[in-house]
């Protein structure tokens, strides 16, 4: 671990970001244009003291999980992320289609979406990051690990995960999820995480096996969705997707029709805040 290089790299990347670059409001009395140390700490989920010690060359070696959080918070490119791992004394993560490092370009768009639910998904339907409104609707999945992070895995192994959609839409969503996994499997090959996930679900779910055998292949997102929230009821939204060039990640933005009841419900969720809905899973 090169403490001096790590400290200098973190400081320079922090000072090169504006609050608006990471979805923060600048606020009054800001003397510099860069992020404050406590703001970076908040974005990564670490204590301010821990982050300060890293910049002062006094901190312990960060874990790979902490480095991943720092790379995301500081909006690092893949090359910058790899450099961060090296100077912190860790092996560089393999660059594959299922790399969980969120594309900075998608993050920049997400940071600017405050009045619409939005989230970034991997090719295996893993929620990589979500804004406050998306978390209020779909729940907070940030602490999930392993296959539990994948929406398609939970769909076929945990019936409670389907509650966000009305029962009459369950069949359509199940087929869309399996078709998307088929697409990822075809793109990544027999020794990929997509293939591993398919194998796990084939052994666990008869419904998944039946749909998988249809051989439907499509990485698509429905143009219109009906969502169900326990406090505000049904929410009708249109779904727009922005994909990375290799289609390994997708930013989903959910928008209600202007002047609709759904728009009022989403505004209500924004007012209530996400704390009231942290019990959703």
CORQUIFEN-V278988 format. One line per field, one symbol per residue. ss: DSSP state (a for helix, b for strand, c for the rest). A space follows every 50 residues. Layout:
ss->???
//
This chain:
ss->ccaaaaaaaaaaaaacccaaaaccccccccccccccaaaaaaaacccaaa aaaaaccccccccaaaaaaaaaaccccaaaaaaaaaaccccccccccccc cccaaaaaaaacccccbbbbbbcccbbbbbcaaaaaaacccccccaaaab aaaaaaacaaaaaabcaaaaaaaaaaaaaaaaaaaaaaccccaaaaaaaa aaaacaaaaaaacccccccccccbbbbbbcccbbbbbbbbbbbcccccbb bbbbbcccccaaaaaaaaaaaacaaaacccc
//
